C-alpha cells in the first residue's frame, strides 16, 4: 500500500491562508490504513483547522468528507457538488489522488495535505516498512522474495557491501542487511546456488518517468 504522513498543521494553514471555503477530503484506502488521511483523520484535521483559524481571528468555512479512493474519477463524481461549493480542496490522499482531483476539477484549487512516502507493508500497528520502489523490473524470484533495490540502503544487486557487521546494515546499524536476509532465505530453501552466478544487469530504463501501462483482461 502507499504510505503517507500528514503535513504539519502550520504548513497546512499557510497553504489555505488565501481561501475562505475549504473542503478537507479524506481517502479511505491506503492513507486511511496508515492513519494519515482517512475519514477520521479528515474530521480531526478539519476540526483543528477551524479552531486554529478562529483563535487567529480569521475564521474560515471548513468542511470535511471522504471518498473510497481519490485516484478514481468515479468516486470523485459522487462529491462534485460539494467540491463546486468551495474555493479549495485540501486532499489527504497520496500524490496520485491529489493529481486525480486536479485533473477532474481543473478550475478548482487542490492542495496536498499529506506527504507521500513510499510503498510498504504493516509490520505492527502503526508501523509500516518500505518494501517496493516500483522499479518496473522485478527480481524477487532471484532473491527469495526480498527486494535489494529497496531494502538495501545502497541498492546493491550483487551481494552485501564490505561494511555490514553482524547481519546489520553499514548505513543504519538498526536495520538488517538485505543481502544477509536474502542469503538466509535462500539457504533455508536450499537455493544458495542462485547466488553463485553473476548478477543480472538491472533494466533501469523501466524507471523512466512518467510511466503508463495499458492493462488488458486475462
C-alpha positions as CSV (number, residue, x, y, z in Angstrom):
1,X,0.0,0.0,0.0
2,X,1.0,3.6,-0.4
3,X,2.3,5.1,2.9
4,X,1.9,8.8,3.6
5,X,2.2,11.2,6.6
6,X,0.1,14.2,7.3
7,X,1.8,17.6,6.8
8,X,2.3,19.8,9.9
9,X,-0.7,21.9,10.9
10,X,1.1,25.2,10.4
11,X,2.2,24.2,6.9
12,X,-1.3,23.4,6.0
13,X,-2.6,26.7,7.5
14,X,-0.1,28.5,5.2
15,X,-1.5,26.7,2.2
16,X,-5.1,27.5,2.9
17,X,-4.4,31.1,4.0
18,X,-5.8,32.7,0.8
19,X,-9.1,30.7,0.9
20,X,-12.2,31.1,3.0
21,X,-14.2,28.0,2.0
22,X,-12.2,24.7,2.1
23,X,-13.2,21.1,1.9
24,X,-10.8,18.7,3.8
25,X,-11.2,15.5,1.7
26,X,-10.0,12.1,3.0
27,X,-9.3,9.0,1.1
28,X,-10.5,5.7,2.7
29,X,-8.0,3.3,1.2
30,X,-4.2,3.4,1.6
31,X,-3.8,6.6,3.7
32,X,-6.7,5.5,5.9
33,X,-4.8,2.3,6.9
34,X,-1.6,4.2,7.7
35,X,-3.6,6.8,9.8
36,X,-2.7,9.7,7.6
37,X,-5.8,10.7,5.6
38,X,-9.0,8.6,6.1
39,X,-12.4,9.9,7.1
40,X,-11.4,10.0,10.7
41,X,-8.2,12.0,10.0
42,X,-10.1,14.4,7.8
43,X,-12.6,15.1,10.5
44,X,-9.9,15.6,13.2
45,X,-7.9,17.9,10.9
46,X,-10.9,20.0,9.8
47,X,-11.7,20.5,13.5
48,X,-8.2,21.5,14.3
49,X,-8.1,23.9,11.4
50,X,-11.4,25.5,12.3
51,X,-10.2,26.1,15.9
52,X,-6.8,27.4,14.9
53,X,-8.3,29.9,12.4
54,X,-10.9,31.0,14.8
55,X,-8.3,31.7,17.5
56,X,-6.3,33.6,15.0
57,X,-9.2,35.9,14.3
58,X,-9.6,34.7,10.8
59,X,-12.4,32.1,10.9
60,X,-12.9,30.0,7.8
61,X,-15.7,27.8,6.5
62,X,-14.0,24.4,6.7
63,X,-16.0,21.2,6.0
64,X,-14.8,17.6,5.7
65,X,-15.7,14.4,3.9
66,X,-14.1,11.3,2.4
67,X,-14.3,9.1,-0.7
68,X,-13.3,5.5,-1.1
69,X,-10.5,6.3,-3.5
70,X,-9.5,9.7,-4.8
71,X,-7.4,8.2,-7.6
72,X,-10.5,7.1,-9.5
73,X,-12.9,9.7,-11.0
74,X,-16.0,7.6,-10.5
75,X,-15.7,8.1,-6.7
76,X,-14.9,11.8,-7.1
77,X,-18.1,12.3,-9.2
78,X,-20.1,11.4,-6.1
79,X,-18.9,14.6,-4.3
80,X,-18.7,17.0,-7.3
81,X,-21.4,19.2,-5.9
82,X,-19.5,19.7,-2.6
83,X,-16.3,20.4,-4.4
84,X,-18.0,23.1,-6.5
85,X,-19.2,24.8,-3.4
86,X,-15.7,25.5,-2.0
87,X,-12.7,27.6,-3.2
88,X,-10.1,24.9,-2.4
89,X,-9.9,21.2,-1.6
90,X,-7.3,20.0,0.9
91,X,-6.7,16.5,-0.2
92,X,-5.5,13.9,2.3
93,X,-4.8,11.3,-0.4
94,X,-1.4,10.4,-1.8
95,X,0.1,12.4,-4.7
96,X,-1.8,10.3,-7.2
97,X,-5.1,11.2,-5.6
98,X,-4.2,14.9,-5.5
99,X,-3.4,14.9,-9.2
100,X,-6.6,12.9,-10.0
101,X,-8.6,15.6,-8.2
102,X,-6.8,18.4,-10.1
103,X,-7.4,16.7,-13.4
104,X,-11.1,16.0,-12.7
105,X,-11.7,19.6,-11.4
106,X,-9.2,21.8,-13.3
107,X,-10.9,25.0,-12.2
108,X,-10.6,24.2,-8.6
109,X,-7.6,24.7,-6.3
110,X,-6.4,21.3,-5.0
111,X,-3.9,21.3,-2.1
112,X,-1.9,18.4,-0.7
113,X,-2.5,17.7,3.0
114,X,-0.1,14.8,3.3
115,X,3.4,13.9,2.2
116,X,3.6,10.6,0.1
117,X,6.4,8.5,1.5
118,X,6.7,5.0,0.0
119,X,5.0,1.7,-0.9
120,X,5.1,-0.5,2.2
121,X,3.6,-3.2,4.4
122,X,2.4,-3.1,8.0
123,X,4.9,-4.6,10.5
124,X,2.8,-3.9,13.6
125,X,0.0,-1.5,14.4
126,X,1.1,2.0,13.4
127,X,4.5,0.8,11.9
128,X,5.0,0.5,8.2
129,X,8.1,-0.6,6.3
130,X,9.1,0.2,2.7
131,X,9.2,-2.9,0.6
132,X,8.9,-1.8,-3.1
133,X,10.3,1.0,-5.2
134,X,8.2,0.3,-8.3
135,X,11.3,-0.1,-10.4
136,X,9.4,-1.9,-13.2
137,X,12.0,-4.8,-13.4
138,X,11.2,-7.2,-10.5
139,X,13.9,-9.7,-9.5
140,X,12.2,-11.1,-6.4
141,X,12.3,-14.6,-8.0
142,X,16.1,-14.4,-7.8
143,X,16.4,-13.0,-4.3
144,X,14.0,-15.2,-2.2
145,X,11.2,-12.6,-2.2
146,X,13.4,-9.9,-0.6
147,X,14.0,-6.7,-2.7
148,X,17.6,-5.5,-2.6
149,X,16.7,-2.4,-4.7
150,X,14.5,-1.1,-1.9
151,X,15.7,-2.8,1.3
152,X,19.5,-2.4,0.7
153,X,20.4,1.2,1.6
154,X,22.8,1.2,-1.4
155,X,20.5,-0.7,-3.8
156,X,23.2,-3.3,-4.4
157,X,22.4,-6.2,-6.8
158,X,25.3,-8.5,-6.4
159,X,25.6,-9.1,-2.6
160,X,26.4,-7.2,0.5
161,X,28.9,-4.4,0.8
162,X,32.0,-4.7,2.9
163,X,30.6,-2.5,5.6
164,X,27.9,-4.8,7.1
165,X,28.5,-6.2,10.6
166,X,26.7,-8.9,12.4
167,X,24.0,-9.0,9.9
168,X,23.3,-5.3,10.1
169,X,23.5,-2.5,7.6
170,X,26.5,-0.2,7.4
171,X,24.3,2.8,6.7
172,X,21.8,2.1,9.5
173,X,23.1,-0.4,12.2
174,X,19.5,-0.9,13.4
175,X,18.5,-2.3,10.0
176,X,19.0,-5.8,8.9
177,X,21.3,-6.2,5.9
178,X,19.1,-7.0,3.0
179,X,21.6,-9.4,1.5
180,X,22.1,-11.3,4.7
181,X,18.3,-11.7,4.8
182,X,18.4,-12.9,1.2
183,X,21.2,-15.4,1.9
184,X,19.4,-16.8,4.9
185,X,16.1,-17.1,3.0
186,X,17.8,-18.9,0.1
187,X,19.7,-21.2,2.5
188,X,16.5,-22.2,4.2
189,X,15.1,-23.1,0.8
190,X,18.2,-25.0,-0.3
191,X,18.6,-22.5,-3.2
192,X,22.0,-20.9,-2.5
193,X,23.1,-21.8,-6.0
194,X,21.1,-18.8,-7.1
195,X,23.9,-16.6,-5.6
196,X,26.8,-18.3,-7.4
197,X,26.3,-16.8,-10.9
198,X,26.8,-13.2,-11.9
199,X,24.0,-10.8,-11.0
200,X,21.8,-9.8,-14.0
201,X,22.1,-6.2,-15.0
202,X,19.2,-4.1,-13.8
203,X,16.9,-2.6,-16.5
204,X,16.7,0.9,-15.2
205,X,15.0,2.1,-18.4
206,X,11.8,0.7,-16.9
207,X,12.0,3.5,-14.3
208,X,11.7,6.3,-16.8
209,X,9.1,8.9,-15.9
210,X,6.2,9.4,-16.5
211,X,5.2,5.8,-17.0
212,X,2.0,4.4,-18.4
213,X,0.6,0.9,-18.8
214,X,-2.4,-0.4,-20.7
215,X,-3.9,-3.3,-18.7
216,X,-5.9,-5.9,-20.6
217,X,-8.2,-8.5,-19.1
218,X,-6.7,-12.0,-18.9
